[in-house]
């Protein structure tokens, strides 16, 4: 693919591991690539079934970033297409920004294909809504400080825990005692529900239910130290509440309200202001 063709690098979100969580766009990007870079430790091999037979396959878990950047230089020189497969969604802890900047400096076209994040995959496996009305309407995505990547001031788990809403905590299983202590220090009660998911969507998947008070013991009992995500918060144990958006008394651009039901909705203290319509 030479002769003046501009090279391109597509950063593909492969989801938490299972190959059938790839989007159609992700599969097309892999199929079009001359070089496919993937992490065997984080993404199942089945994703490579979308690659061409003549595609060059590179396992990024075996090489430093410098070797990956060398592939981008080759793509810029020879007008090649590269599919850089990332686990989960590339926007979260994917070291994507530095790669994007290098690609642009090389004159390469770039594209990002979003993927399923492990926090949403785990919520699906646990069959829990993370934003239950009147219980939690926000989700905080974070990781424990003190590891190889320093946390900016004010982003400690204990500070986020003060909000009392749903938290998804990544990359923290190796220090479960510190995690539990910070969650408690931030204000979560001991009995706050926790979902612990190890290798979600993989054949070896393990999903455990515990509380903030039993989090450390649960993690250590199962010897978890990597590939583990925590969902924390009261929404994980709450019952669903009546949705105002789908109440017959609520109206929006595409639906008129039933007058009698609307009077009931107002009497119950629900807001009469229209909410954005669901897309």
C-alpha positions as CSV (number, residue, x, y, z in Angstrom):
1,X,0.0,0.0,0.0
2,X,2.6,2.5,-1.1
3,X,2.5,5.1,-3.9
4,X,1.5,8.1,-1.9
5,X,-1.2,6.5,0.3
6,X,-1.4,8.1,3.7
7,X,-1.0,5.6,6.5
8,X,-3.6,5.3,9.2
9,X,-3.7,4.0,12.8
10,X,-7.1,3.0,14.2
11,X,-7.3,2.6,18.0
12,X,-9.9,-0.1,18.5
13,X,-11.8,-0.6,21.7
14,X,-12.1,-4.4,22.1
15,X,-14.1,-4.5,25.3
16,X,-13.1,-6.4,28.5
17,X,-12.1,-9.5,26.6
18,X,-14.9,-11.4,25.0
19,X,-14.5,-11.2,21.2
20,X,-18.2,-11.0,20.6
21,X,-18.3,-7.6,22.3
22,X,-16.5,-6.0,19.4
23,X,-18.6,-3.5,17.5
24,X,-19.1,-3.9,13.7
25,X,-16.9,-0.8,13.2
26,X,-14.1,-2.4,15.3
27,X,-14.3,-5.6,13.2
28,X,-14.1,-3.6,10.0
29,X,-11.0,-1.7,11.2
30,X,-9.2,-5.0,12.1
31,X,-10.2,-6.5,8.8
32,X,-8.7,-3.5,6.9
33,X,-5.4,-3.5,8.7
34,X,-2.0,-4.4,7.3
35,X,-0.7,-4.7,10.9
36,X,-2.8,-5.7,14.0
37,X,-1.3,-4.9,17.4
38,X,-3.1,-6.5,20.3
39,X,-2.5,-7.4,23.9
40,X,-2.9,-11.2,24.4
41,X,-3.0,-10.7,28.2
42,X,-6.1,-8.5,28.0
43,X,-8.0,-9.5,24.8
44,X,-9.2,-12.9,23.7
45,X,-7.4,-14.4,20.6
46,X,-10.8,-14.7,18.8
47,X,-10.7,-11.0,17.9
48,X,-7.9,-11.9,15.4
49,X,-10.4,-13.9,13.4
50,X,-11.3,-10.6,11.8
51,X,-7.7,-10.0,10.6
52,X,-6.6,-10.7,7.0
53,X,-4.6,-13.9,6.5
54,X,-1.6,-11.8,5.3
55,X,-1.8,-9.2,8.2
56,X,1.1,-8.8,10.5
57,X,0.1,-9.7,14.1
58,X,2.1,-8.2,17.0
59,X,1.4,-9.0,20.6
60,X,1.9,-5.7,22.5
61,X,2.1,-7.4,25.8
62,X,5.6,-8.7,24.8
63,X,7.1,-5.4,23.6
64,X,7.7,-1.9,25.0
65,X,5.9,1.1,23.6
66,X,9.0,2.0,21.6
67,X,8.5,-1.1,19.4
68,X,4.8,-0.1,18.8
69,X,5.8,3.4,17.9
70,X,8.3,1.9,15.4
71,X,5.3,0.2,13.7
72,X,3.6,3.6,13.4
73,X,6.8,5.0,11.7
74,X,6.7,2.1,9.3
75,X,3.0,2.8,8.6
76,X,3.8,6.5,7.9
77,X,6.7,5.6,5.5
78,X,4.9,2.8,3.6
79,X,1.2,4.0,3.7
80,X,0.0,1.1,5.8
81,X,-3.0,0.7,8.0
82,X,-2.6,-0.3,11.6
83,X,-5.3,-1.5,14.0
84,X,-4.1,-1.0,17.6
85,X,-6.5,-3.1,19.7
86,X,-7.0,-1.9,23.3
87,X,-8.9,-3.7,26.0
88,X,-12.1,-2.0,27.2
89,X,-12.5,1.5,25.9
90,X,-9.4,3.4,24.6
91,X,-10.4,6.5,26.5
92,X,-9.7,4.9,29.9
93,X,-6.2,4.0,31.0
94,X,-5.1,3.1,27.5
95,X,-2.0,5.4,27.0
96,X,-3.8,6.5,23.9
97,X,-3.0,10.2,24.1
98,X,0.8,9.8,23.7
99,X,0.2,7.5,20.8
100,X,-2.2,9.9,19.1
101,X,0.3,12.7,19.4
102,X,3.1,10.6,17.9
103,X,0.9,9.5,15.0
104,X,-0.1,13.0,14.2
105,X,3.6,14.1,14.3
106,X,4.3,11.4,11.8
107,X,1.5,12.6,9.5
108,X,-0.7,9.5,10.0
109,X,-4.5,9.6,9.9
110,X,-6.0,8.5,13.2
111,X,-9.3,7.1,14.3
112,X,-10.7,5.9,17.7
113,X,-13.3,3.2,17.8
114,X,-15.0,3.1,21.2
115,X,-15.4,-0.1,23.1
116,X,-17.3,-1.6,25.9
117,X,-15.7,-0.7,29.2
118,X,-15.3,-3.4,31.9
119,X,-17.4,-1.3,34.3
120,X,-20.5,-1.5,32.0
121,X,-19.8,-5.2,31.2
122,X,-19.6,-6.0,35.0
123,X,-22.9,-4.1,35.6
124,X,-24.5,-6.2,32.8
125,X,-23.2,-9.5,34.3
126,X,-24.4,-8.5,37.7
127,X,-27.7,-7.3,36.2
128,X,-27.6,-4.1,38.1
129,X,-28.4,-0.5,37.1
130,X,-25.7,1.9,38.3
131,X,-27.9,5.0,38.4
132,X,-31.1,4.2,40.3
133,X,-33.3,7.2,40.7
134,X,-33.3,8.8,44.2
135,X,-30.3,6.5,45.2
136,X,-27.5,7.3,42.8
137,X,-27.4,9.4,39.6
138,X,-23.7,9.5,39.0
139,X,-20.9,7.0,38.3
140,X,-17.3,7.8,39.3
141,X,-14.6,5.9,37.4
142,X,-11.3,5.9,39.2
143,X,-8.4,3.9,40.6
144,X,-6.5,3.7,43.8
145,X,-3.6,6.0,44.4
146,X,-0.1,4.9,45.3
147,X,0.7,2.7,42.3
148,X,3.0,3.3,39.4
149,X,1.0,6.2,38.1
150,X,0.6,9.0,40.7
151,X,-2.9,10.4,41.4
152,X,-3.4,14.1,41.0
153,X,-4.3,16.0,44.2
154,X,-7.9,15.6,45.2
155,X,-8.5,12.4,43.2
156,X,-8.0,10.0,46.1
157,X,-10.6,7.3,46.5
158,X,-11.5,8.6,49.9
159,X,-12.4,12.0,48.4
160,X,-14.6,10.5,45.7
161,X,-16.2,8.2,48.3
162,X,-17.6,11.3,50.1
163,X,-20.2,11.6,47.3
164,X,-21.8,8.3,48.3
165,X,-22.7,7.4,44.8
166,X,-21.7,4.5,42.5
167,X,-18.0,4.0,42.0
168,X,-16.1,1.8,39.6
169,X,-12.6,1.2,40.9
170,X,-10.1,-0.2,38.4
171,X,-6.5,-1.4,38.9
172,X,-6.7,-1.7,42.7
173,X,-7.1,-5.4,43.7
174,X,-3.5,-5.8,44.8
175,X,-4.1,-3.2,47.6
176,X,-7.6,-4.3,48.7
177,X,-6.9,-3.3,52.3
178,X,-6.0,0.3,51.4
179,X,-9.1,0.4,49.1
180,X,-11.5,-0.7,51.8
181,X,-10.0,1.7,54.3
182,X,-10.3,4.7,51.9
183,X,-13.9,3.7,51.0
184,X,-14.8,3.6,54.7
185,X,-12.9,6.8,55.5
186,X,-14.8,8.6,52.7
187,X,-18.1,7.7,54.3
188,X,-19.4,4.5,52.8
189,X,-21.1,2.4,55.5
190,X,-19.6,-1.1,56.2
191,X,-22.7,-2.7,54.7
192,X,-22.5,-0.9,51.3
193,X,-22.8,-3.4,48.5
194,X,-19.7,-4.3,46.4
195,X,-19.4,-6.3,43.2
196,X,-16.0,-7.8,42.6
197,X,-15.3,-9.0,39.1
198,X,-12.2,-10.9,38.0
199,X,-11.6,-11.3,34.2
200,X,-15.1,-10.3,33.3
201,X,-16.4,-11.8,30.1
202,X,-13.5,-14.4,29.9
203,X,-14.1,-18.1,30.4
204,X,-12.4,-17.8,33.8
205,X,-14.8,-15.0,34.8
206,X,-15.4,-14.7,38.6
207,X,-18.0,-12.4,40.0
208,X,-18.4,-12.0,43.7
209,X,-20.8,-10.0,45.9
210,X,-19.7,-8.6,49.2
211,X,-19.7,-5.4,51.2
212,X,-17.2,-2.6,51.8
213,X,-16.6,-4.2,55.2
214,X,-15.8,-7.6,53.8
215,X,-14.1,-6.4,50.6
216,X,-10.5,-7.0,51.7
217,X,-11.3,-10.5,53.1
218,X,-13.2,-11.5,49.9
219,X,-10.3,-10.4,47.6
220,X,-7.7,-12.2,49.7
221,X,-9.7,-15.3,50.0
222,X,-9.8,-15.6,46.2
223,X,-6.2,-14.4,45.7
224,X,-7.2,-11.7,43.3
225,X,-4.5,-9.1,42.4
226,X,-5.0,-8.1,38.8
227,X,-7.7,-8.1,36.1
228,X,-10.2,-7.2,38.8
229,X,-12.8,-4.4,38.9
230,X,-14.9,-3.2,41.9
231,X,-18.4,-1.7,41.7
232,X,-19.3,0.1,44.9
233,X,-22.4,1.9,46.1
234,X,-25.9,1.8,47.4
235,X,-27.4,1.4,43.9
236,X,-26.0,-2.1,43.8
237,X,-28.5,-3.2,46.4
238,X,-31.4,-0.8,45.8
239,X,-34.7,-1.7,44.4
240,X,-35.8,0.1,41.2
241,X,-38.0,3.2,41.6
242,X,-40.8,4.4,39.3
243,X,-39.4,6.1,36.3
244,X,-40.8,9.6,35.7
245,X,-39.6,9.6,32.2
246,X,-41.8,6.7,31.2
247,X,-44.7,7.7,33.5
248,X,-47.9,8.2,31.4
249,X,-48.2,11.7,33.0
250,X,-44.9,12.8,31.6
251,X,-44.6,14.4,28.2
252,X,-41.8,15.2,25.8
253,X,-41.2,15.9,22.1
254,X,-42.5,12.6,20.9
255,X,-45.3,11.8,23.4
256,X,-48.2,13.6,24.9
257,X,-49.1,13.2,28.6
258,X,-52.3,11.6,29.9
259,X,-54.0,14.4,31.7
260,X,-55.2,12.3,34.6
261,X,-51.9,10.7,35.1
262,X,-50.2,14.1,34.9
263,X,-52.3,15.4,37.8
264,X,-51.2,12.3,39.8
265,X,-47.6,13.0,38.9
266,X,-47.8,16.6,40.1
267,X,-49.6,15.5,43.2
268,X,-46.8,13.1,44.0
269,X,-44.3,16.0,43.8
270,X,-42.7,15.0,40.6
271,X,-41.4,17.7,38.4
272,X,-43.7,18.9,35.7
273,X,-40.9,20.2,33.5
274,X,-40.3,18.2,30.3
275,X,-37.2,16.0,30.4
276,X,-35.0,15.3,27.3
277,X,-36.4,12.5,25.2
278,X,-34.5,9.2,25.1
279,X,-32.7,8.6,21.9
